[in-house]
Amino acid sequence: MATMIIEGERTKAESGKTYEVRNPATGEVVDEVPAGDAADVDRAAHAAAKAFTTWSRLPANKRADILHKAAQHMLTKVEHIAPILTKEQGKTLLESRIEAQRFGENIAWFADLADKIHGEHVRLPDLTTYGLVLRRPIGVCGAIVPWNFPLTLAANKVAPAIAAGNTVVLKPASTTPLSTLACIEALIEGGLPEGVVNVVLGQATGEAIVSHPLIRKIALTGSTPTGKNVMARAAEGLKKVTLELGGSDPCIVLDDADLEGAARAISVGRFFNCGQACLAVKRLYVQEGAYDALLEKLVARASKLKPGNGMDKDSRMGPMHTETQRAEVEAQVKDAIDRGARVVFGGGRPQGGDYERGWFIEPTILEDVPDGARMWTEEVFGPALPVRKIKDLDEGLRLANDSPFGLGSSIWTTSMAAAHRGVEELEAGYTWVNALQIAHDELPFGGTKQSGFGKEHGVEAYLQYTEEKSVVYGGI
């Protein structure tokens, strides 16, 4: 049975309760894990606070060295961790390898910053004193991570936090704890001091993290309603928050676009991880002259995405993670069809054999989806894409921005003027121009509007795990 990690101890829940983690492709039990609660979070928070007194005082270059060695060791475990992720989450083994690799790379990227972020010297007007602005770690930070990219989204929070000198209480999603435990275990084996990252499991631990008085910052990736609830609860303790919430990313394709490149990017951006991504192409607006050709290319690509067990090397798209999530996407597709939309590809479930055991769904493309349909107004967290024909860029920008969300966006065109308008006018935290939707470590990532606030990735993420302290020096 898997265990939680608290101050280096591999521990069960204080209550003794457990629950089962199941494979979404087969329904089989992968492992049994502790069902923690507030008592376990309290132990973890005190362990993190204890570790903070040492970790935060290490010279920054020493901290960087420890993190690099830990990341290097973790990366030797990718082939061990990837199958664990596939079995608990459902994604293909290739997707799991990419994600496990990214976890270690993210730790290393922020380790590079640990001894390179400096404060400021300020010349004060009285000429007898001088000022300094120091950047200090915040303290114990809470990280609450969803099930769709459990390793990537954990690293987004843990890496900048511990590089800046903080310690962490980490809660993976209840359905995907095993690969996260394996990653943190590998970091500890590689030299990360025990207590710097503590892992608690179980649904009840999330609320306890948000409300615990020792935890001074909360970083959450989740739905917009969950983010609002976390923000309200965190306000009671005046905690800092970073919220990476839902998205309904628009993609605009103009007549002059590279349609082959656009089709590839849109297919990956919509169907990777069975479409279960906050940052993904979810609304497609195509100018009239490119519409038929692009749609044909998208259908051709979707037809090659064979659903199947992620452990099967022939599978190109794993199952949905849960029965509830599949039902939600199917309801959104049905709503569009009931309103008059036409299914261009997919629209159902693959039939027969092992498909009956898991939460499989076909990649789906729809056109003529009318205004007001749920696929336009809500986040579609699965492999279903509505496509709409537009007359020009003005119409595309208007429709793209007609959403409560503002996470990612993209535009395909060979016109510099059109690209510039897209960059300036698309209401989102990220815009890709003629590029695959990849969130790079070097660039800050985060949303606007109902997609949240605060940044992950980039120097900006590191800075958001620090507090500025002003110092005035007189004569000594």
N, C-alpha and C positions, 0 to 999 in steps of 0.2 A: 504494500500500500504506500502510495506517495505521502509525503509529509510536508508541513509548512517549514519555513526557514526563519527562525527568530534568534538573533544574536548567535548565529552559527549552529544552534541546536536544531536538529531535525525532529519536529515535534508534532504531535497530534493536537486536535482541538481540546481545550480545557473541558468542554462539555462531553467529549468522547464521541460526538456525533460525526457521521460520515455520509457521503453520497457518492453516486456512481457517475463516471464520465463515460459517455457512449459515442461510438463511431457513427457519424451521420450518414455514412454510406451503407452500413450494414446493420445498425442497431445494436451491435455487440458491445459489451462492457470493455472499455480500454483499461480502466483502473478505478480504484476506490480512493477517495481523498477526504481529508478532514473538512467538516463543515464548521468553520470558525465563527466567532461572534465578537461582541465588544470586548470581552475579557482577553481574547487573543490579540486584538488590535492594541489594547492597553499594554500588553507585554511587548509587542513589537515597537510601539512608540517609545517606551522607556528604553528599550535596547538601542533604538536609533539615536535617542538623545544622549545616551552614554557614549556611543561610538562617535557622535559629533564632536565631543570635547577633544578627541584625539585627531580624528580625520581632518577637521577644519583647521587645525593648527600645524599640520604638516606643511613643510615648504612646498610651494606649488610644483616645482620641478620633480619632487619626490612623488607627489600625488600623480603627476602625469606618467611617471615611470611605472608606478604600480598598475595604473589603468591600461597602459600599453601592453604590459606583460599579461594581465588578466584577459584582455581582448584577444591577444595572440593565442592564448591557450583555448579560449572559447571557440575560436575559429577552427581549431583542430577537431572539434566535436560536431561540426555541421552535419556530417553524414549520419551521426547518431541521433541528432535532434530532429532533423527533417522528417523522418518517418513518424516520430511521436506527434509532431504538428499535424501531419496529414491524417493520422488516425483519429485525433480528437477534434479537428476542425473540418476536414473533408477536402481541402484543396489538393491539387495535384502535387506529386512529389517534387516536380520541377519548381512549382511556385513555393513550396516549403523550403527547398534548398536556397532559393533566392532570399527568402525572408530570414532564415537563420543566418545566412552570410551577412545580410544587412545589419543584423543585431550587433555582431562583433565589430563591423566596420564603423557603426555609429558610435560605439564606445571609444574606439580609437580616434575617430575624428574629433570628438570633444576633448579627449585626452590631450590632443595637440594644442588646444586653447588654454589648458589649465594654467600654464605659466607664461601666457602671452597677453592676457587681459590686464591692463593696468589702470590705475586711477589717474588723478590730475593734480598738478601743482598750480595754485592760483596766487598771483601777486595781489596782495591786499592794499587798499589805498592809503593806509596810515604809514606804510613803509617800515614799521617796526615789527610787524608780524607777517607771517605768510600762511597760506591755507593749503590744505590737502583735501582731496576727495578720494576716499577709500571705497573699494568694493568688497563687501563682506558677504559670506554665505548667509542664507536666511535661517537655516536650522533644519529641523525635521520636515520633510516634504511628503505628501501623500500622492500616490499615482494610481489612478483608477482606469483600467484598460479594458476595451471590448474584445469580442471574440473574432472579429473578422480578420484583423492583422495583429494577433496577440504579441508577437515578438517585435515587429516594427514599431508598434505604438507604445510598447513598454520602453524600448530603447529611446524613443523620442523624448521621454520624460526622465528616465533614469540617467542617461548619458550626460546631459548638461547639468543635471542636479548634482551628481557626485563629482563631476569634473570641477565644479565651482566650490566644492567643499561641503556640500550638504549631505545628509543621510536620508534614506527613503524607506517608507512603508508602502509596499507595492501590492495591489490587489489585481490579479488577472481576472478575466471573466470566469464565472463559475464553470462554464462548459469547456474552457480551454486553459486549464492551469498547468498541464504537464510539461509542455515544451518551455514555458516560462521558468518553471522550477529547474529544468535541465540547464537553461542558459545561465541562471544565477548561480547554480551549483558549479558550473564550469568556470565562471568568473572567480568564485571563492577558491576553487582548486588552483586557479592561476595566480592567486595572491591577493585578491580583494579582501581586505580585513572583514571579518565576520561582524555583523551588526550594521555595516554601512548600507546594505540593501537587505531588507527583511520582507518576506513574502507571506501574506495571509490569504486564506482561501475561504470561499463561501459567500453567499449573497448578503448575509447580515453584516459583513465586514465593511462594505462600502459606506454605509451611513455612519458607522462608527469612526471611520477614518475622517470623514468630513467634520464630525463634531468633536474629535479628540483635542483637548486643549494644548497638547504638546506639538501638534502638527500645524505648521504655520503657513503652508502653501498647499493648495490642491490643484493637481493637473488631471483633467478628465478628457477622454475622448468618448463620445456617446451621442445619443439623440438630443435634439433641442429641448424637449420637455425634461429630460434628465438633467441637462445642463442648467436649466432654470431652477430646478429644485436644489441642485448642488450649490449654485450661486447664492440662493436664499439662505440655505443652512450655513454656508461658509461666512456669510455676512454677520451671523450672530457672534462669531469669534474674530471678526475683522481679518479673515484670512485672505491672502493673495490667491487669485485663481487664474488658471489658463484653461480655456474651454474650446476644444476642437469638436464642433458639433456637426449636425447633418448638412448635406449639400444636395443641390440639384443642378449640377454643372451643365451649362449650355455650351454647345459647339456650333459655330457658324462656318459654313463652307460656301465660298463664293465661286462664281463661274470660272475664274481664272486659276483656281487652286490646282495643286498637284493631287489628283484624285486617288492615285495609287497610294501615295503617302498618307493622305487623309483617311482612306479606308482602313489601312493598317492601324493607324493610331486610334481611330474610333472603335475598331473591333477590340483591340487590346484594352482601351479605356473603358469600354462598357462590359466586356465579358470576362476579363481577368478576375480570378477568385470568385467565379460564378456571379459576377456583378455586385458582390457584397463589399462595397467600398464607399467611404464618404466622398473621396476625391475620385470622381469617375464621370465619363460622358453620360449624361442622363437625359438630355434634351438636344435633339439635333435639328438644326435649321439650315436648309440647303437651297441655294439660289436656283432658279428655274432651269437655267442652262446646264447645270451640273447634276440635277436631281436624278434623272433616270440612270445615268452612267454610274453615279456613286452608289445608288441603291443596289444596282446589280453587283457591284464589287462587294458591298457589305453582305449581301445574301450569300455570295460565293464563300466568303470567309466564315460566316456563321455556320454554313453547311459542313465545314471541316471540324467544328468544335464538338467532337464526340463526347457526350456525357459519360461518366463512369467513376468507379472507385478510384480515388486519388492514388492508391498504391499500384494501380495497373498502369504500366508504361504506355499503353495505347490510349489512355484517357486524356482528353484535352480540356475537360471542364468537370470539376468535382460536383458533388451535390450541394444543395442549399444546406445551411448549417443546422436548421431546425425545421420541424413541421410547421410551426407557427410562422416562421419567416417565409416559407414557401407559400403558405396560404395567403399571406398578405400580398405578395407579388401577384399571385394568381387572381386575387380580388381586384387589384389595380388594372390588370390586363382585361379582365371581364368587364369592368366598368367602362373601359375605352371601347370595347367591342359592342357593348350594349348601347353606347351612344353613337355608333355608326363607324367606328374605326375598322380598318381592314388589316388582317394579318398577312404580312408579306412573307414571313418565315417563322416557323415554330408555333408557339402559342399553346403548347400542352406539356405533357410529361412523356418521356421515353417509356416504352412499354415492354413488359416481359422480363423473365429471368430475374437477375439480381436487382434490376431497377425497382422492383416492388418492395425491396428491403430498406431502401434509403430515401432521402428527400430530394430526388432528382427532378430536374426541370429542363425544358429545352431552351436554348437561346432563342429569343423572340424579337422580331422587328415588326412594328406596326406603322401604318401611314393613315392619313385622314383622321387623326385623333382630334376631336373637336375641342374648342376652348372649354375650360371648366372641368375637363376630365381629370381624374386623380393623378394620372401620369404626368400631367403638366404642373399641378398645384402641390403635389406631395413629393417627398423623396422616394424614388423607386430603388429599393435596396436588393436588387437581384437582376438577372440577365435579360431585361426587357427594355427596348429602346423605341420611343416614339420619334417619328421623322416628320418634319413639316416643310413644305415648299414655301420659299420666300421670294419676293420680287427684288429686293435690294438690301444693302447693308443697313439702311435706316430701319427697315422692318425687322431685320435680324437682331439688331441691338435693342430695339424696343421689346421684342418678345423675350430675349435673353435676360433682360433686367426685370421683367415682369414676374418676379419670384421673391418670396420672403428670404431665400437663401443667398449666400454670397461666398461660397468656398473657392471653387475653381472655375475656369472658363477657358475656351480655346477658340482660335480663329485660323482658318486656312485660306490664304490668298497670296498672290504674287505682287499685289499692289502695296507699295510702301505706305501710301496714304491710308488705305483701308486698314492695314495692320496697325498703323499709329492710332487710328480712331478706336480700334478694338482695345488696344492697350490702355488708352485714356478713358474710355467710356464704359467698358464692361465692369459691372459692380461685383467685384470678387477679390479675394486676397491673393489669387494666383491667376495669371493668364499665360497660356502657351500660344505662340505664333508658329505655325507650321512645325510643330514638335509633339513628340509623344508625351503623354501626361506622366512625367516622372517628377516627384518632389525631391529636389537635390539637397544634400546636406548643407551646401554652401549658401542656400537662399532661405530666408525666413518663410515659414509656412503657417498659415492661419487664415481664418475667415473674417467676414464682415456680416452685417445684418444678423439674421437668425442662425448663422453658421458659427457664431462665437467670436472670441477675441483672445489676444495673446498669441505668442509665436512659438512654434517648435521649429527646429533646424536653424542653422546659421548662428552667427555671433549673437544675434538678437535673443535666441533661446537661452544661451549662456547668461547673458546680462539679466534676463528675467528670473534667474535663480540667484541673484545677488541683490543686496541692498546698499545704497550709497550712504556713506557716513562722512560728514564734514568735520574737519579738524583745523583748529587755529593754533599755530605755534608762536609763542612769544619768545622772549629771551630766556636762556637757560644758563 
